Amino acid sequence: MASFDKGHMESLFVKKINDIISKIVGKSVKTTITERGSYYTISEPNIPGWGWSGCNTIRFSITDETTGYTICDFFLSTFPGCCGIMISHNTYVDPIYRKKGISKILQTLKEEIAIETGFSLLLAVDLENSISKDFLPKFKWYEIGKRFKNKRSGNELLLFAKNV
């Protein structure tokens, strides 16, 4: 079953992230991995195979080691009810560090994490007017379904997927 193991993530990815991002920004950085959320299952005893599972979320936060200032971060979550789908969300690169290749590195890293943890598909939701709507297809993400309006926020959204 696909899942996150914080210790495994740290051993595989932290040094790599720190080395790459440090070279780009020209200073020492620190990567912190934080687990959020929980896993739970609700099942109906009278219906075999019926259930609803929750999700786990893991956050990668890369900060300036001296000041603690956030350079970039992103979240990855399991998809409730399907252990083969990982959701990429809330990716952020500070404006000072944009256009330096950090987003490209984060995209590659997300794929590596998905593969290492046994996921088959990455999903992402993006704002219709976001710059990443043009960025994601360059990394073989494809738009799925129709664009839709979030009734809660009023935002026009796009749904992207990537097979890994």
Long-range contacts (C-beta under 8 A, 24 or more apart in sequence): 1-83, 1-118, 2-78, 2-83, 2-84, 2-86, 2-117, 2-118, 2-119, 3-39, 3-56, 3-78, 3-83, 3-117, 3-118, 4-35, 4-56, 4-58, 4-76, 4-78, 4-117, 5-117, 6-33, 6-35, 6-58, 8-116, 9-33, 9-58, 9-113, 12-116, 13-60, 13-109, 13-112, 13-113, 16-109, 17-60, 17-62, 17-109, 18-62, 20-105, 21-62, 21-71, 21-72, 21-102, 21-105, 24-97, 24-100, 24-101, 24-102, 24-105, 25-64, 25-71, 25-97, 25-100, 27-64, 27-65, 27-66, 28-64, 28-65, 28-66, 29-62, 29-63, 29-64, 29-65, 29-71, 30-62, 30-63, 30-64, 30-65, 31-60, 31-61, 31-62, 32-59, 32-60, 32-61, 32-62, 32-63, 33-58, 33-59, 33-60, 33-61, 34-58, 34-59, 34-61, 35-59, 36-75, 37-77, 39-78, 52-80, 52-81, 53-80, 53-81, 53-83, 54-80, 55-79, 55-80, 55-87, 60-109, 69-94, 70-94, 71-97, 71-102, 72-97, 72-102, 72-106, 74-106, 74-110, 76-110, 76-113, 76-114, 79-123, 84-118, 84-119, 84-120, 84-121, 85-119, 85-120, 85-121, 85-122, 85-123, 86-113, 86-114, 86-117, 86-119, 86-121, 86-122, 86-123, 87-122, 87-123, 87-124, 88-122, 88-123, 88-124, 89-124, 89-125, 91-132, 103-132, 103-135, 104-139, 107-136, 107-139, 111-162, 111-164, 114-164, 115-164, 119-164, 120-163, 120-164, 121-161, 121-162, 121-163, 121-164, 122-161, 122-162, 122-164, 123-159, 123-160, 123-161, 124-159, 124-160, 124-161, 124-162, 125-157, 125-158, 125-159, 125-160, 126-157, 126-158, 126-160, 127-155, 127-156, 127-157, 127-158, 128-155, 128-156, 128-157, 128-158, 129-156, 133-158, 136-160, 136-162
